[in-house]
Amino acid sequence: MTTMRMIKSIATRAESTLLQDAMGAAALMVMLVVGLHLPAFV
């Protein structure tokens, strides 16, 4: 259970930047998918 408590405390401390981090991860995934499909358009 200590792992779950640690994850919960980290999420609580980083609550202010959690949404920004999620948006950044989503943007990276979009760039990856676009970059992988780019050669098909050329």
C-alpha positions in Angstrom: 0.0 0.0 0.0 2.9 2.4 0.4 3.2 2.6 -3.4 -0.4 3.8 -3.8 0.1 6.3 -1.0 3.2 7.6 -2.6 1.5 8.0 -6.0 -1.5 9.8 -4.3 0.9 12.2 -2.5 2.8 12.9 -5.7 -0.5 13.6 -7.6 -1.7 15.8 -4.8 1.5 17.9 -4.8 1.6 18.2 -8.6 -2.1 18.9 -8.9 -1.5 22.4 -10.3 0.5 21.2 -13.2 -1.2 17.8 -13.8 -3.5 19.2 -16.6 -0.6 20.9 -18.3 1.5 17.7 -18.2 -1.4 15.7 -19.7 -1.9 18.2 -22.4 1.9 18.1 -23.2 1.8 14.3 -23.4 -1.2 14.4 -25.7 0.6 17.0 -27.9 3.7 14.7 -28.1 1.5 11.8 -29.1 -0.2 13.9 -31.9 3.2 15.0 -33.2 4.5 11.4 -33.1 1.5 10.1 -35.1 1.7 13.0 -37.6 5.4 12.5 -38.0 5.0 8.7 -38.7 2.3 9.3 -41.3 4.1 12.2 -43.0 6.0 10.1 -45.4 2.7 8.7 -46.8 1.7 12.2 -47.9 4.9 12.9 -49.8 
